[in-house]
Amino acid sequence: MSATIDIAPGRITLAGELDARHAGAVWTDALTAAAAAKGKPLIVDLTGVTQWDTAGITLLADIETVFGGTPAYAGATEQVRALLDRVHDARKILPRGGAEHVASWWAVLVSFLTAATDGIAFLGEAVLALVTLPTRAKMFRRQDLWRAADQAGVRAIPLVLLLGVLIGLILAFQSLVPMRRFGADLYVANLVAISLIRELGPLLAAVILAGRSGSAFAAEIGTMKVNQEVDALITMGLDPVTMLVLPRLLATIIVMPALTIVLDFAGLIGMALVLVGDGIPAVAIANQIAAWVVPGDLYGALAKSAVFGATIATVGCRAGMATGLGPEAVGVSATRAVVGGIVSAIVLDGIFAIVFYRLGI
């Protein structure tokens, strides 16, 4: 039976099936009648309604909204009233006033400062664990160090090679077009080589590490936290930072410079493919790179990559140690590790750029 509506002065009579299939037929007429009765007594007769679902209950809630109050319901059962109360609760939204806007920004600032403070405190714990490592050598598992190095370094090489070649190709193509107008095709080798070795190599390797290993660290430690394995280590008198964080931290510090070198090498190969295809001899490309790229460029990039690796590992492990309870907690921790690692690497890269510029490096 379809839904029907009968409108009289001060009265709306609904009948039939008020469900998702039929409520739409009377929706507009019901809201129009409710708006016309605004400020006057209104009775909504539900005696003839034979079937309900959330669509019909939502219709009653919309009638109340348009009417500007609660009409008198005739024939409403306790179940209908209970469902209507649930719809009211679901619709409760805080007003978006100026004070709320200021409070939201204040909450964001407090949250950022809290996260920064927690990160610094966790970094201090990691440094303390590293300093006291000789007295806790039995807690440090070398197999975890090699496993983390394999996961973060060796298994990432194919992706790093692919990304490096593609970045070299893209940079060379994009640089060759404008440089050719000035007859400076050969100097594309200088431009791409310096860009890769000084900036893009460490930064892109950090992005790969954050996406692959930072999230993996957070998920592994987060799962242990959810399963209360970290609490068990503390109960047995073992330091979870020494056992879980230090192997991953040292592994990323070791493998990040190697990944940066691999990405730089792959990027130079991609650039060389483009330039050789443009008719520039490979010997000339090599001579340009050797003449313009100084050892300080590579040493600075390797130093940056080591710092990036330590930061990404710290952010990932901290996200895992801060994992809450519930099935979504591990996924949230992994997301925080990836976002935090990438943002931290970019911020640190900007700081390094300023420092290197001021030092003339």
Sine and cosine of phi, psi and omega as CSV:
sin_phi,cos_phi,sin_psi,cos_psi,sin_omega,cos_omega
0.00,0.00,0.78,-0.63,-0.01,-1.00
-0.96,0.27,0.27,-0.96,0.03,-1.00
-0.98,0.18,0.61,-0.79,0.03,-1.00
-0.76,-0.65,0.37,-0.93,0.00,-1.00
-0.67,-0.74,0.64,-0.77,0.06,-1.00
-0.78,-0.62,0.85,-0.53,-0.09,-1.00
-0.94,-0.35,0.79,-0.61,0.08,-1.00
-0.72,-0.69,0.32,-0.95,0.02,-1.00
-0.82,0.57,0.87,-0.48,0.03,-1.00
0.97,0.26,0.23,0.97,-0.04,-1.00
-0.51,-0.86,0.72,-0.70,0.10,-0.99
-0.84,-0.55,0.86,-0.52,-0.03,-1.00
-0.94,-0.35,0.88,-0.48,0.02,-1.00
-0.95,-0.31,0.60,-0.80,-0.01,-1.00
-0.51,-0.86,0.27,-0.96,0.03,-1.00
1.00,-0.01,-0.50,-0.87,-0.08,-1.00
-0.98,-0.19,0.95,-0.32,0.05,-1.00
-1.00,-0.10,0.96,0.27,0.03,-1.00
-0.83,-0.55,-0.12,-0.99,-0.09,-1.00
-0.89,0.45,-0.45,0.89,-0.04,-1.00
-0.99,0.16,-0.55,0.84,-0.18,-0.98
-0.89,-0.45,-0.26,0.96,-0.08,-1.00
-0.91,0.41,-0.49,0.87,-0.03,-1.00
-0.89,0.45,-0.42,0.91,-0.04,-1.00
-0.93,0.38,-0.44,0.90,-0.05,-1.00
-0.92,-0.39,0.03,1.00,-0.13,-0.99
-0.88,0.47,-0.79,0.62,-0.07,-1.00
-0.90,0.44,-0.69,0.72,-0.01,-1.00
-0.90,0.43,-0.61,0.79,-0.01,-1.00
-0.92,0.38,-0.68,0.74,0.02,-1.00
-0.93,0.37,-0.58,0.81,0.04,-1.00
-0.90,0.44,-0.69,0.73,0.02,-1.00
-0.91,0.40,-0.61,0.79,0.02,-1.00
-0.91,0.41,-0.63,0.78,0.02,-1.00
-0.92,0.39,-0.60,0.80,0.02,-1.00
-0.93,0.37,-0.47,0.88,-0.01,-1.00
-1.00,-0.01,0.14,0.99,-0.04,-1.00
-0.88,0.47,0.75,-0.66,-0.03,-1.00
1.00,0.07,0.02,1.00,0.01,-1.00
-0.83,-0.56,0.28,-0.96,0.08,-1.00
-0.90,0.44,0.63,-0.77,-0.02,-1.00
-0.64,-0.76,0.73,-0.69,0.07,-1.00
-0.89,-0.45,0.76,-0.65,0.08,-1.00
-0.94,-0.35,0.94,-0.35,-0.07,-1.00
-1.00,-0.03,0.88,-0.47,-0.03,-1.00
-0.92,-0.38,0.26,0.97,-0.09,-1.00
-0.88,0.48,-0.59,0.81,-0.09,-1.00
-1.00,0.04,0.06,1.00,-0.01,-1.00
-0.98,0.21,0.80,-0.60,-0.07,-1.00
-0.97,-0.23,-0.31,0.95,-0.04,-1.00
-0.49,-0.87,0.63,-0.78,-0.03,-1.00
-0.80,-0.61,0.42,-0.91,0.35,-0.94
-0.48,-0.88,-0.14,-0.99,-0.09,-1.00
-0.90,0.44,-0.41,0.91,0.04,-1.00
-0.90,0.43,-0.71,0.71,0.03,-1.00
-0.91,0.42,-0.64,0.77,0.03,-1.00
-0.91,0.41,-0.61,0.79,0.05,-1.00
-0.91,0.43,-0.56,0.83,0.09,-1.00
-0.87,0.50,-0.69,0.72,0.04,-1.00
-0.89,0.46,-0.64,0.77,0.03,-1.00
-0.90,0.43,-0.61,0.79,0.04,-1.00
-0.93,0.37,-0.59,0.81,0.08,-1.00
-0.87,0.49,-0.70,0.72,0.03,-1.00
-0.88,0.47,-0.64,0.76,-0.01,-1.00
-0.90,0.44,-0.72,0.69,-0.01,-1.00
-0.93,0.36,-0.62,0.79,0.00,-1.00
-0.94,0.34,-0.44,0.90,-0.01,-1.00
0.99,0.12,0.38,0.93,0.00,-1.00
0.03,-1.00,-0.16,-0.99,0.00,-1.00
-0.97,-0.22,0.90,-0.44,0.03,-1.00
-0.96,0.28,0.15,-0.99,0.08,-1.00
-0.99,0.12,0.85,-0.53,-0.01,-1.00
-1.00,-0.09,0.75,-0.66,0.08,-1.00
-0.93,-0.37,0.79,-0.62,0.03,-1.00
0.99,0.14,0.25,0.97,0.02,-1.00
-1.00,0.10,0.83,-0.56,0.01,-1.00
-0.99,0.17,0.15,-0.99,0.03,-1.00
-0.90,0.43,-0.57,0.82,0.03,-1.00
-0.90,0.43,-0.64,0.77,0.02,-1.00
-0.91,0.43,-0.69,0.72,0.00,-1.00
-0.90,0.43,-0.62,0.79,0.03,-1.00
-0.91,0.42,-0.68,0.74,0.05,-1.00
-0.91,0.42,-0.60,0.80,0.02,-1.00
-0.91,0.41,-0.60,0.80,0.06,-1.00
-0.90,0.43,-0.61,0.79,0.03,-1.00
-0.91,0.41,-0.63,0.77,0.05,-1.00
-0.90,0.44,-0.63,0.78,0.05,-1.00
-0.88,0.47,-0.68,0.74,0.01,-1.00
-0.90,0.44,-0.62,0.78,-0.01,-1.00
-0.93,0.36,-0.41,0.91,-0.04,-1.00
-1.00,-0.02,-0.02,1.00,-0.02,-1.00
-0.95,0.30,0.91,-0.42,-0.02,-1.00
-0.79,-0.62,0.70,-0.71,0.01,-1.00
-0.90,0.43,0.64,-0.77,0.04,-1.00
-0.90,0.43,0.60,-0.80,-0.04,-1.00
-1.00,-0.09,0.94,0.34,0.03,-1.00
-1.00,-0.02,0.03,-1.00,0.00,-1.00
-0.90,0.43,-0.64,0.77,-0.02,-1.00
-0.89,0.45,-0.63,0.78,0.02,-1.00
-0.91,0.41,-0.61,0.79,0.00,-1.00
-0.90,0.44,-0.69,0.72,0.03,-1.00
-0.89,0.45,-0.66,0.75,-0.01,-1.00
-0.89,0.45,-0.60,0.80,-0.02,-1.00
-0.92,0.40,-0.66,0.75,0.04,-1.00
-0.92,0.40,-0.62,0.79,0.05,-1.00
-0.89,0.45,-0.65,0.76,0.02,-1.00
-0.90,0.43,-0.62,0.78,0.04,-1.00
-0.90,0.43,-0.67,0.74,0.00,-1.00
-0.90,0.43,-0.70,0.71,0.02,-1.00
-0.89,0.46,-0.65,0.76,0.01,-1.00
-0.89,0.45,-0.65,0.76,0.02,-1.00
-0.91,0.42,-0.71,0.71,0.00,-1.00
-0.91,0.42,-0.62,0.79,0.03,-1.00
-0.90,0.44,-0.69,0.72,0.02,-1.00
-0.90,0.44,-0.65,0.76,0.02,-1.00
-0.91,0.42,-0.65,0.76,0.02,-1.00
-0.90,0.43,-0.69,0.73,0.03,-1.00
-0.89,0.45,-0.63,0.77,0.02,-1.00
-0.90,0.43,-0.66,0.75,0.03,-1.00
-0.91,0.42,-0.65,0.76,0.02,-1.00
-0.90,0.44,-0.65,0.76,0.01,-1.00
-0.92,0.38,-0.61,0.79,0.06,-1.00
-0.89,0.46,-0.63,0.78,0.07,-1.00
-0.89,0.46,-0.64,0.77,0.06,-1.00
-0.89,0.46,-0.65,0.76,0.00,-1.00
-0.91,0.41,-0.66,0.75,0.03,-1.00
-0.90,0.43,-0.66,0.75,0.02,-1.00
-0.89,0.45,-0.65,0.76,0.03,-1.00
-0.91,0.42,-0.58,0.81,0.03,-1.00
-0.93,0.36,-0.63,0.78,0.00,-1.00
-0.92,0.39,-0.64,0.77,-0.03,-1.00
-1.00,0.00,0.20,0.98,-0.04,-1.00
-0.86,0.51,-0.63,0.78,0.01,-1.00
-0.85,0.53,-0.52,0.85,0.01,-1.00
-1.00,0.09,-0.17,0.99,0.00,-1.00
-0.82,-0.57,0.56,0.83,-0.09,-1.00
-0.87,0.50,-0.53,0.85,-0.03,-1.00
-0.94,0.35,-0.40,0.92,0.02,-1.00
-0.98,0.18,-0.35,0.94,-0.05,-1.00
-1.00,0.08,0.87,-0.49,-0.04,-1.00
-0.98,-0.19,0.92,-0.40,-0.05,-1.00
-0.92,0.40,-0.51,0.86,0.01,-1.00
-0.90,0.44,-0.51,0.86,0.08,-1.00
-0.93,0.37,-0.58,0.82,0.05,-1.00
-0.89,0.46,-0.74,0.67,-0.01,-1.00
-0.93,0.36,-0.58,0.82,0.03,-1.00
-0.91,0.41,-0.67,0.74,0.03,-1.00
-0.92,0.39,-0.62,0.78,0.04,-1.00
-0.90,0.43,-0.63,0.78,0.05,-1.00
-0.91,0.41,-0.69,0.73,-0.02,-1.00
-0.92,0.38,-0.70,0.71,-0.07,-1.00
-0.99,0.14,-0.47,0.88,-0.11,-0.99
-0.95,-0.32,-0.91,0.42,-0.12,-0.99
-0.89,0.46,-0.71,0.70,-0.05,-1.00
-0.96,0.29,-0.24,0.97,0.03,-1.00
-1.00,0.01,-0.15,0.99,-0.08,-1.00
-0.86,0.50,-0.72,0.69,0.01,-1.00
-0.84,0.54,-0.68,0.73,0.02,-1.00
-0.91,0.41,-0.64,0.77,0.01,-1.00
-0.90,0.43,-0.67,0.75,0.04,-1.00
-0.88,0.47,-0.72,0.69,-0.01,-1.00
-0.88,0.47,-0.74,0.67,-0.01,-1.00
-0.90,0.44,-0.64,0.77,0.00,-1.00
-0.89,0.45,-0.72,0.70,0.02,-1.00
-0.88,0.48,-0.69,0.72,-0.01,-1.00
-0.91,0.42,-0.67,0.75,0.02,-1.00
-0.90,0.43,-0.67,0.74,0.05,-1.00
-0.88,0.48,-0.69,0.73,0.04,-1.00
-0.87,0.49,-0.73,0.68,-0.06,-1.00
-0.90,0.43,-0.73,0.69,0.00,-1.00
-0.88,0.48,-0.65,0.76,-0.01,-1.00
-0.92,0.40,-0.69,0.72,0.02,-1.00
-0.88,0.47,-0.74,0.67,-0.05,-1.00
-0.93,0.38,-0.50,0.87,0.00,-1.00
-0.99,0.12,-0.49,0.87,-0.09,-1.00
-0.93,0.37,-0.58,0.82,-0.06,-1.00
-0.90,0.44,-0.81,0.59,0.01,-1.00
-0.95,0.32,-0.55,0.84,-0.02,-1.00
-0.93,0.36,-0.47,0.88,-0.02,-1.00
-0.92,0.39,-0.46,0.89,0.00,-1.00
-0.90,0.43,-0.45,0.89,-0.01,-1.00
-0.97,-0.25,0.18,0.98,0.00,-1.00
0.93,0.38,0.47,0.89,-0.06,-1.00
-0.93,-0.38,0.63,0.78,-0.02,-1.00
-0.83,0.55,-0.65,0.76,-0.09,-1.00
-0.91,0.42,-0.47,0.88,-0.06,-1.00
-0.98,0.22,-0.07,1.00,0.14,-0.99
-0.88,0.48,-0.57,0.82,0.04,-1.00
-0.88,0.48,-0.68,0.74,0.04,-1.00
-0.89,0.45,-0.74,0.68,-0.06,-1.00
-0.87,0.49,-0.77,0.64,-0.06,-1.00
-0.93,0.36,-0.65,0.76,-0.03,-1.00
-0.89,0.45,-0.73,0.69,-0.01,-1.00
-0.91,0.40,-0.66,0.75,0.02,-1.00
-0.88,0.47,-0.69,0.72,-0.01,-1.00
-0.92,0.39,-0.76,0.65,-0.15,-0.99
-0.95,0.31,-0.64,0.77,-0.07,-1.00
-0.99,0.15,-0.64,0.77,-0.17,-0.98
-0.84,-0.55,-0.86,0.50,-0.19,-0.98
-0.93,0.36,-0.58,0.81,-0.01,-1.00
-0.86,0.52,-0.85,0.52,0.02,-1.00
-0.88,0.47,-0.63,0.78,-0.07,-1.00
-0.93,0.36,-0.70,0.71,0.00,-1.00
-0.93,0.37,-0.61,0.79,0.08,-1.00
-0.89,0.45,-0.59,0.81,0.05,-1.00
-0.92,0.40,-0.62,0.78,0.03,-1.00
-0.90,0.43,-0.68,0.73,0.04,-1.00
-0.89,0.46,-0.69,0.72,-0.01,-1.00
-0.89,0.45,-0.66,0.75,0.01,-1.00
-0.91,0.42,-0.65,0.76,-0.02,-1.00
-0.94,0.33,-0.59,0.80,-0.04,-1.00
-1.00,0.00,-0.85,0.53,-0.19,-0.98
-1.00,-0.01,-0.60,0.80,0.02,-1.00
-0.87,0.50,-0.70,0.71,0.04,-1.00
-0.93,0.38,-0.58,0.81,0.02,-1.00
-0.91,0.41,-0.67,0.74,0.04,-1.00
-0.87,0.49,-0.71,0.70,0.00,-1.00
-0.89,0.45,-0.65,0.76,-0.01,-1.00
-0.93,0.36,-0.67,0.75,0.00,-1.00
-0.89,0.45,-0.80,0.60,-0.02,-1.00
-0.93,0.37,-0.58,0.82,0.05,-1.00
-0.89,0.45,-0.65,0.76,0.06,-1.00
-0.90,0.44,-0.65,0.76,0.06,-1.00
-0.90,0.44,-0.59,0.81,0.01,-1.00
-0.93,0.37,-0.67,0.74,0.01,-1.00
-0.90,0.43,-0.62,0.78,0.02,-1.00
-0.99,0.15,0.10,0.99,0.05,-1.00
0.90,0.44,0.40,0.92,0.07,-1.00
-0.95,0.30,-0.57,0.82,0.05,-1.00
-0.91,0.42,-0.66,0.75,0.05,-1.00
-0.89,0.46,-0.58,0.82,0.03,-1.00
-0.91,0.40,-0.63,0.78,0.05,-1.00
-0.89,0.46,-0.68,0.73,0.01,-1.00
-0.90,0.43,-0.64,0.77,0.01,-1.00
-0.89,0.46,-0.57,0.82,0.01,-1.00
-0.99,0.14,0.06,1.00,0.03,-1.00
0.99,0.13,0.31,0.95,0.00,-1.00
-0.99,-0.17,0.56,-0.83,-0.01,-1.00
-1.00,0.02,0.92,-0.40,-0.02,-1.00
-0.91,0.41,-0.47,0.88,0.02,-1.00
-0.91,0.41,-0.68,0.74,0.01,-1.00
-0.93,0.38,-0.63,0.78,-0.08,-1.00
-0.99,0.16,-0.61,0.80,-0.15,-0.99
-0.96,-0.28,-0.60,0.80,-0.13,-0.99
-1.00,0.02,-0.74,0.68,-0.10,-1.00
-0.86,0.52,-0.69,0.72,0.02,-1.00
-0.86,0.51,-0.66,0.75,0.00,-1.00
-0.95,0.32,-0.62,0.79,0.02,-1.00
-0.90,0.44,-0.74,0.67,0.00,-1.00
-0.92,0.39,-0.58,0.82,0.00,-1.00
-0.90,0.44,-0.69,0.73,0.00,-1.00
-0.93,0.36,-0.59,0.81,0.05,-1.00
-0.89,0.46,-0.57,0.82,-0.02,-1.00
-0.96,0.27,-0.70,0.72,-0.16,-0.99
-1.00,0.09,-0.40,0.92,-0.07,-1.00
-0.88,0.48,-0.72,0.69,0.07,-1.00
-0.86,0.51,-0.61,0.79,0.02,-1.00
-0.91,0.41,-0.67,0.74,0.05,-1.00
-0.90,0.45,-0.60,0.80,0.03,-1.00
-0.90,0.44,-0.67,0.74,0.03,-1.00
-0.90,0.44,-0.67,0.74,0.01,-1.00
-0.89,0.46,-0.68,0.73,0.00,-1.00
-0.92,0.40,-0.65,0.76,0.05,-1.00
-0.88,0.48,-0.71,0.71,-0.01,-1.00
-0.88,0.47,-0.70,0.71,0.01,-1.00
-0.90,0.43,-0.64,0.77,0.02,-1.00
-0.90,0.43,-0.62,0.78,0.04,-1.00
-0.91,0.40,-0.58,0.82,0.06,-1.00
-0.90,0.43,-0.71,0.71,0.03,-1.00
-0.87,0.49,-0.67,0.75,0.04,-1.00
-0.89,0.45,-0.68,0.73,-0.02,-1.00
-0.89,0.45,-0.58,0.81,0.03,-1.00
-0.88,0.48,-0.66,0.75,-0.01,-1.00
-0.93,0.37,-0.71,0.70,-0.06,-1.00
-0.94,0.35,-0.62,0.78,0.06,-1.00
-0.90,0.43,-0.63,0.77,0.07,-1.00
-0.90,0.43,-0.39,0.92,0.04,-1.00
-1.00,0.08,-0.04,1.00,0.06,-1.00
0.98,-0.18,0.15,0.99,0.01,-1.00
-1.00,-0.02,0.79,-0.61,-0.04,-1.00
-0.90,0.43,0.53,-0.85,0.01,-1.00
-0.90,0.43,-0.54,0.84,0.01,-1.00
-0.90,0.44,-0.65,0.76,0.01,-1.00
-0.91,0.42,-0.61,0.79,0.03,-1.00
-0.90,0.44,-0.71,0.70,0.00,-1.00
-0.89,0.46,-0.63,0.78,0.01,-1.00
-0.91,0.42,-0.64,0.77,0.02,-1.00
-0.90,0.43,-0.68,0.73,0.00,-1.00
-0.90,0.43,-0.70,0.72,-0.02,-1.00
-0.91,0.41,-0.51,0.86,-0.06,-1.00
-0.99,0.16,-0.48,0.88,-0.12,-0.99
-0.97,-0.26,-0.47,0.88,-0.01,-1.00
-1.00,-0.02,0.88,-0.48,-0.02,-1.00
-0.99,-0.16,0.37,-0.93,0.01,-1.00
-0.83,0.55,-0.52,0.85,0.01,-1.00
-0.88,0.48,-0.52,0.86,0.05,-1.00
-0.89,0.46,-0.71,0.70,-0.01,-1.00
-0.94,0.35,-0.67,0.74,-0.01,-1.00
-0.90,0.45,-0.67,0.75,0.05,-1.00
-0.90,0.44,-0.64,0.77,0.02,-1.00
-0.91,0.42,-0.64,0.77,0.01,-1.00
-0.92,0.38,-0.61,0.80,0.06,-1.00
-0.90,0.43,-0.68,0.73,0.04,-1.00
-0.88,0.47,-0.67,0.74,-0.05,-1.00
-0.90,0.43,-0.60,0.80,0.04,-1.00
-0.90,0.43,-0.66,0.75,0.04,-1.00
-0.91,0.40,-0.66,0.75,0.05,-1.00
-0.86,0.51,-0.70,0.72,0.00,-1.00
-0.89,0.46,-0.69,0.72,0.03,-1.00
-0.89,0.45,-0.65,0.76,-0.01,-1.00
-0.92,0.39,-0.70,0.72,-0.02,-1.00
-0.90,0.43,-0.67,0.75,0.04,-1.00
-0.90,0.43,-0.65,0.76,0.02,-1.00
-0.90,0.44,-0.70,0.72,0.00,-1.00
-0.90,0.43,-0.69,0.73,-0.01,-1.00
-0.91,0.42,-0.71,0.71,-0.01,-1.00
-0.92,0.38,-0.62,0.78,0.04,-1.00
-0.90,0.43,-0.65,0.76,0.05,-1.00
-0.88,0.48,-0.62,0.79,0.04,-1.00
-0.93,0.37,-0.66,0.75,0.00,-1.00
-0.93,0.37,-0.43,0.90,0.00,-1.00
-1.00,-0.06,0.22,0.97,-0.02,-1.00
-0.90,0.43,0.69,-0.72,0.04,-1.00
-1.00,0.05,-0.38,-0.93,-0.02,-1.00
-0.97,-0.24,0.37,-0.93,0.05,-1.00
0.96,-0.28,0.28,-0.96,-0.07,-1.00
-0.93,0.36,-0.39,0.92,-0.04,-1.00
-1.00,0.02,-0.17,0.99,-0.15,-0.99
-0.90,0.43,-0.65,0.76,-0.04,-1.00
-0.92,0.40,-0.67,0.74,0.04,-1.00
-0.89,0.45,-0.64,0.77,0.04,-1.00
-0.89,0.45,-0.66,0.75,0.01,-1.00
-0.90,0.44,-0.67,0.75,0.02,-1.00
-0.89,0.45,-0.65,0.76,0.04,-1.00
-0.90,0.44,-0.69,0.72,0.03,-1.00
-0.88,0.47,-0.61,0.80,0.00,-1.00
-0.90,0.43,-0.69,0.72,-0.02,-1.00
-0.92,0.39,-0.78,0.63,-0.03,-1.00
-0.89,0.45,-0.73,0.68,-0.01,-1.00
-0.89,0.45,-0.63,0.78,0.01,-1.00
-0.91,0.41,-0.70,0.71,-0.01,-1.00
-0.92,0.40,-0.71,0.70,0.00,-1.00
-0.89,0.46,-0.67,0.74,0.01,-1.00
-0.89,0.46,-0.66,0.75,0.01,-1.00
-0.90,0.44,-0.66,0.75,0.00,-1.00
-0.92,0.40,-0.68,0.73,0.02,-1.00
-0.89,0.46,-0.70,0.71,0.02,-1.00
-0.90,0.43,-0.59,0.81,0.03,-1.00
-0.90,0.45,-0.64,0.77,0.08,-1.00
-0.90,0.44,-0.65,0.76,0.04,-1.00
-0.90,0.44,-0.68,0.73,0.04,-1.00
-0.89,0.46,-0.63,0.78,0.00,-1.00
-0.88,0.48,-0.68,0.74,0.02,-1.00
-0.91,0.41,-0.70,0.72,-0.02,-1.00
-0.90,0.43,-0.71,0.70,-0.01,-1.00
-0.90,0.44,-0.59,0.81,0.01,-1.00
-0.92,0.39,-0.68,0.73,-0.01,-1.00
-0.92,0.39,-0.52,0.85,0.01,-1.00
-1.00,0.06,-0.12,0.99,0.01,-1.00
0.96,0.27,0.43,0.90,-0.01,-1.00
-1.00,0.04,0.00,0.00,0.00,0.00
